[in-house]
Amino acid sequence: MAEPSLDIKRFIGRDLGTVTIMSIVGQGGTSTVFLAFQRTLKRQVAVKVMLKTAAMTPSDQALFRQEAEIIASLSHPNIIPIFEMGETDDCFFQVMQIVKGEDLETAIRRNALHPVPSRRIFAPLDAVPLIIQVLDGLGYAHNEGLIHQDIKPGNILIEERSNRPLIADFGIAKNMQGDDLHDDSVILGTPLYMSPEHAANAPTDKRTDIYSVGVMLFRMMVEKLPLAERSATALLARKARSPETVFTAKPSQLNAAINLGLERIIMKAIEPDPDKRYLDCEAFKSDLEMFQKVHLGNS
């Protein structure tokens, strides 16, 4: 994580709406997340702050507001809720639930460092229930007309006590029921998890999120994804032009212990052709639930 600028550090101790900023949690390209105390309800919350800068466009401002409005319209146990949105002379901010735990990216990287090779990947007993819950939240969002478009481990927060995953960051979500505020000339998202149609700047629907979840599950099942390209630019180009060559091996070729039924589920989710993928989260989730019941001994 980059060293927070002095411009950002000045927010510590400051009041924004009903909250008082306490410390910096993380910093991204356009925004910073703080730990804060909500004075009205006497609880800790997370606050996402985006500075008003000369480089900010009206579209940036509209997207930040749209993200808050989108999440505020959703009510699901696997989606992080937003409590408040506001702006001051120098920033826009969103107040949301604080998740005490870690994101899935951190968990994956921590596992990769384990001294025992078999512990460097997720056990299906842990991975499958987690992905089922992600699909449940994502399917709910889809039914509300929203496509996330940036599903990746860094945007899945895992609650420490319950192990419940919560989907975060709807910053580039596509609203299927209203105006899309994104600039069509710019491809936004994370190349590794981006669907081929998204990489090609073609129309996207809920199957683009299904692809992303499939890649995420693939990564959880192997020590290292078998990619034909390692740089983000080259990977994006390959996904757009020859998506069938992005992965150079199947999960079982990298993890001999993986069940072939689970491999088939992963490979269907990451089909380059969206028409061959799961049509919706419910179908994807149903196959995982059946796998869980038959092979993991629970339901």
Secondary structure, 3 states (H helix, E strand, C coil): CCCCCHHHHCCCCCEECCEEEEEEEEECCCCEEEEEEECCCCEEEEEEEEECCCCCCHHHHHHHHHHHHHHHCCCCCCECCEEEEEECCCEEEEEEECCCEEEHHHHHHHHHCCCCHHHCCCCHHHHHHHHHHHHHHHHHHHHCCEECCCCCHHHEEEECCCCCEEECCCCCCEECCCCCCCCCCCCCCCCCCCCHHHHCCCCCCHHHHHHHHHHHHHHHHCCCCCECCCCHHHHHHHHHHCHHHCECCCHHHHCCCCCHHHHHHHHHHCCCCHHHCCCCHHHHHHHHHHHHHHHCCCC
